Amino acid sequence: MNVIFFIAGAVAAVSAGLAIFQLNAIHALLYLIVSFIGLGLIFFLLRAPFAGVLEVIIYAGAIMVLFVFVVMMFNVKGLWSGEKGTMAKAFIGPAILTIILVVEVLYVALSPPPGMQPVQMVGPKEVSITLFGPYALAVELASMVLLAGLVGAYHLAHRIRSGDGKEEAGHE
């Protein structure tokens, strides 16, 4: 199981790194979704299935849908343009990483459970007590960072849409 844990961690780290360096926002979102699915698998392997399911449903599902909605709402020119082959090539990297994660999930699901290891489930009460107990400040700081990113994205998109930022130094 340690090998699967490290492979899932590597997939999550690689896809998060690729999400950072993508020039196209939609491509970055695809890699970020794969990263969240990898993190969900890591939580599952750490015997915290509730946290893993929350990771996939809330982050990979709901928040990524919100990001896609925001990107579509800003209607950035050239985001959806390109040849048909270009969009198909954009899915190759996330598809390969997702296939690696699916193979790992199938291996974990079909392998017999280890008999010698004690299984201790972590329920939602323990997760919430831990998350909002000693880590309450970290949760609040993360929410402030997300809010600052959303306000900054709105501000930048508003300036681009109204044409105010074209004359500044360094912008063309």
C-alpha positions in Angstrom: 0.0 0.0 0.0 3.0 2.3 0.5 3.8 2.2 -3.2 0.2 3.1 -4.1 0.3 6.0 -1.6 3.5 7.4 -3.2 2.2 7.0 -6.7 -1.0 8.8 -5.8 1.1 11.5 -4.1 3.3 11.9 -7.1 0.3 12.1 -9.5 -1.2 14.8 -7.2 2.0 16.7 -7.0 2.7 16.5 -10.8 -0.8 17.5 -11.8 -0.8 20.4 -9.3 2.6 21.6 -10.7 1.3 21.3 -14.3 -1.8 23.3 -13.2 0.4 26.1 -12.1 2.3 26.4 -15.4 -0.6 26.1 -17.9 -1.3 29.2 -19.9 -4.9 28.2 -20.7 -7.2 28.4 -17.7 -9.3 25.4 -18.7 -6.2 23.2 -19.1 -5.1 24.3 -15.6 -8.5 23.4 -14.2 -8.3 19.9 -15.7 -4.9 19.3 -14.0 -6.3 20.7 -10.8 -9.2 18.3 -10.8 -6.8 15.4 -11.3 -4.8 16.7 -8.4 -7.9 16.8 -6.1 -8.8 13.3 -7.1 -5.3 12.1 -6.3 -5.6 13.8 -2.9 -8.9 12.1 -2.3 -7.2 8.7 -3.0 -4.5 9.6 -0.5 -7.1 10.3 2.2 -8.7 7.0 1.4 -5.4 5.2 1.8 -4.9 6.9 5.1 -8.1 5.3 6.3 -10.1 8.6 6.2 -12.7 7.8 3.5 -15.0 10.6 4.6 -12.3 13.2 4.0 -11.5 11.6 0.7 -15.1 11.7 -0.5 -15.3 15.3 0.7 -12.2 16.1 -1.3 -13.6 14.7 -4.5 -17.2 15.9 -4.1 -16.5 19.4 -2.8 -13.2 20.4 -4.4 -13.1 18.3 -7.7 -16.8 18.7 -8.2 -18.4 21.8 -6.8 -15.5 24.3 -6.6 -14.1 23.3 -10.0 -17.6 23.8 -11.6 -17.6 27.2 -9.9 -14.2 28.0 -11.4 -15.3 26.9 -14.9 -18.4 29.1 -14.5 -16.3 32.1 -13.5 -13.9 31.5 -16.5 -16.9 31.3 -18.9 -18.5 34.3 -17.3 -15.5 36.5 -17.9 -15.5 35.4 -21.5 -11.8 35.7 -22.0 -11.0 36.0 -25.8 -9.1 33.1 -27.2 -9.8 30.8 -24.4 -12.0 28.4 -26.4 -10.4 29.2 -29.8 -8.0 26.9 -31.5 -8.0 23.9 -33.8 -9.9 20.8 -32.9 -6.7 18.9 -32.4 -5.4 21.4 -29.9 -8.3 20.8 -27.5 -7.9 17.0 -27.9 -4.2 17.3 -27.1 -5.0 19.3 -24.0 -6.8 16.2 -22.5 -3.9 13.8 -23.0 -2.0 14.8 -19.9 -4.9 14.8 -17.5 -6.3 11.6 -19.0 -3.0 9.7 -18.5 -2.8 10.9 -14.9 -6.4 10.0 -14.3 -5.9 6.5 -15.8 -3.0 6.0 -13.3 -5.4 6.9 -10.4 -8.2 4.7 -11.7 -5.8 1.7 -11.9 -4.7 2.4 -8.3 -8.3 2.7 -7.1 -9.2 -0.6 -8.8 -6.2 -2.3 -7.3 -7.1 -1.1 -3.8 -10.8 -2.0 -4.3 -10.1 -5.5 -5.6 -7.2 -6.5 -3.4 -8.1 -8.4 -0.2 -8.1 -6.2 2.9 -5.0 -6.7 5.1 -5.7 -9.0 8.0 -3.1 -7.9 10.4 -3.6 -4.1 10.4 -6.1 -2.6 12.7 -8.6 -0.5 10.9 -9.6 2.7 12.6 -12.2 4.8 10.7 -12.1 8.5 11.0 -15.7 9.9 11.1 -17.0 13.3 10.2 -17.1 14.4 13.9 -13.4 13.7 14.4 -12.5 15.5 11.1 -14.5 18.6 12.0 -13.2 18.7 15.6 -9.6 18.5 14.3 -10.2 20.9 11.4 -11.9 23.6 13.5 -10.0 22.9 16.7 -6.3 23.4 16.5 -6.4 24.2 12.8 -9.1 26.8 12.8 -6.7 29.6 12.0 -5.4 27.7 9.0 -8.9 27.1 7.7 -9.8 30.8 8.0 -6.5 31.8 6.3 -7.2 29.4 3.4 -10.7 30.9 3.0 -9.3 34.4 3.0 -6.7 33.4 0.3 -9.5 32.0 -1.8 -11.6 35.1 -1.3 -8.6 37.3 -2.3 -8.0 35.3 -5.4 -11.6 35.6 -6.4 -11.7 39.4 -5.9 -8.3 39.7 -7.7 -9.6 37.7 -10.7 -12.7 39.8 -10.9 -10.7 43.0 -10.7 -8.3 41.9 -13.5 -11.1 40.7 -15.7 -13.1 43.9 -15.2 -10.0 46.0 -16.2 -9.4 43.8 -19.3 -13.1 43.9 -20.3 -13.3 47.7 -19.9 -9.9 48.3 -21.6 -8.4 50.3 -18.7 -5.2 48.4 -18.3 -3.9 48.5 -21.9 -1.7 51.7 -21.6 0.2 50.6 -18.5 3.9 49.7 -18.6 4.5 46.1 -19.5 1.1 45.5 -21.0 0.4 45.5 -24.7 
